[in-house]
Amino acid sequence: MPSVEELIRELRVALKKDDAGLRKEVERIVRKYAKKKKKGSFEMKAGQAYYINEKNSKYAIKIFQQILERGLKGLYITRMNPQSLEFVNQENAKIIWLTSIKGKDRISPGDLTKLHATVVEFMNENEKGVVVLDGIETMITNTDFIKVLHLLQKLRDVVSEKHGVLLISIDLDTLNPQDKAHFQKEIMNEIPLKS
């Protein structure tokens, strides 16, 4: 018995015929058996960096929750108070709050060295882990764009080496055109928002 892929190939060959009725029936069969992605689904590949162009981090939070539900370890770095996040007490989630208020699991938005060290430590302990970075705009206002871009380059490389995923939530409208182009050149994979 032929595989589904072989059947689809044969049906596509039949589509080249001029019979309109046959063409319609073949198209129906191909649609029925062709592999489909769920609407709004997006597959992230290990070792890659992605960004979501969004005004708030709603979609990044949703993706992070799905990652945790799959049993993967995740590091979520955010400007939001961690107590407002649904996954605050999940075992496989570590949350870092970007704030100038000192305390445990808190990093100043201007302390890029400590932020880098935290991600490196997480990835060393959790190969194939996922790092979500939400708060780029605040980091830029506390330092400058070039320093933050250098940090993102380093984080991308660390995550790639450990076969993890880096996901950045950013509002690209907050960047000037030159900085936006630099950012998109370094973090090329955009996760499209559902329409």
N, C-alpha and C positions, 0 to 999 in steps of 0.2 A: 504494500500500500504506500503511495507517495506521501511525503511529508506535506505539511500545510504550505511551506515555502515553495515546494515543487509544484503543488496544485495552483498556487497563486501565479507562478511564472507561466504555466501553461494557459491559464485563463487570460493573462495579459497578452499572450501571443494571439489568442482568439479575438481579442479586442481590435486587432488590426483589420479584421474583416469588415465589410460594409453593411452587414445585416444589423439594422438599428435595434431590433428586438433582442438579438443575441448580445449586442454590445451592452444593452441595458441590464440584461440578466447577469452577464459576467461582472459588470461593475458592482451589482448588488452582492454577488458572492465575494468579490475581493474586499468590499467594505466590511462584510460580515466576519471574514477570517483574518484580515490584516491586523497586525499588532497595533493597538491603540494606546496612546498615553491618556491618562485622566486629564480632564480639562484643568489647566493651571498647574500641572505637575512639572517638576523640573529635576533632572537627575544631576547631582553634584558628584564630581569625580575626585578620588583621593589625590592629594598632592597639588590641588588647585586652589586659587584664590578667586573669590567672587564678590560682587557688590550688588546691592539693591539700592536703586535711586528712589528714596522715599522721604517724605517730609517728617515722618515720625518712624519709630522702629517697630511698628505693628507687625509687618510681614516678617521681619528678622526674628521677632519673638516667636511667631507662629512656627517658623522653620526650626528654631532652636528647640521648641517643645517637641516637635516631631522627631528630631534627632535624639532627644533624651528618651522618648518612648521606644525607640529602636534599641535602646540599651547602650548607646555610645556615650562616651564621656565628653563633657562640654565645658568650656570656659566662656563666660559671658561678661564682657567688659562694657560698662554702661554709665551714662550720666544719670540714669534714674536711680532712685533709692531702691535697693534690692528688695525691701519689704513689699514693694508694690508689684513685684513679679510673681507670677503663679508658681514658678518652679524654684522659689527661694530655698525650700527645704528638701529638694530632691538630692539623693545621695550622689548621683552621677553628674551633678551640676556644681560648678564653682563660679561664684559671682564676684566680680571686682567692681567697686563703685568708684568712678572717676569724680573725686571731690577733694577740696582743699581741707576738709575736716579730717583730722587724723583719727586712725583707728584700724582695727583688724579688717583685712580684705578691702582696703581703701588705698587708692593711689592718686596723687595730685595729677590733674590733667597735663601739667607741664613737665612731669617727671618721666620723660620718655625712656630713660635708661632703666628705671625700675619696671616700667611697663614691659619693655623688651625682656628683661630678666624673668618676669613673671610668666610670660608666654613660653619662653625657653624651658623653664622649670616644668610647666604644665605638659608641654609636648614631650619632654624627656620621660616623664612619668606615665604619659598616656599616648603612646604611639597610636596613630589613626584617630586622634582626638579632633574635636571641632572647636575652633575659636571664633567667636562672634564679637566684633568690635563696633560698638554703637556709641558715638560721642566724638567722632573725628573733628567736627566743627569746633567743639570746645577745646580740643587739643591744639587746633590751629590757632585759636584766639589766645591761648596761653603760651604758645611758642611762635612758630611760623610754618607756612605750608611746606617749605623744602625740608625742614627737620622732620615733620610728620610723614612726608613722602619717603624719606630715607628709612624711617621706622617701618613703614608698610613694606618696603622692599625687603628689609631684614626679616620681618615676620612671615612674609610670603615664602622666603627661602627656608626658614626653619620649619614651617608647616609642610612644605613640599618634601623636605628631607625625611620627615617622620610620617609621610603618607597620610597627613591629616587634611583638614579643610579650613581655610580662612574665609570668613564671611563678613563683609563690611556693610553696615547700614549708613548711608550718606545721602544728604540732599545736595545734589550736584549744582542746584541753582545758587547755593551759597558760595560757590567758587567762581573766580574770574575765568574767562575763556581759556587762558593759557594754563592755569592750574588744573582746570577740568581736563584739558587735553593730556597733560602730564599724568594725572591720576588714571585716566582711561587707558593710557599706554601701558602703565604698570599693572593695573588690575583690569585685564581685558574682558573677563567673563561677567556679563551682566545677567542677573536673574530677572526675567521679565515679570512685572506685576500683572496680576489677573486684571483683565479688562471688565 
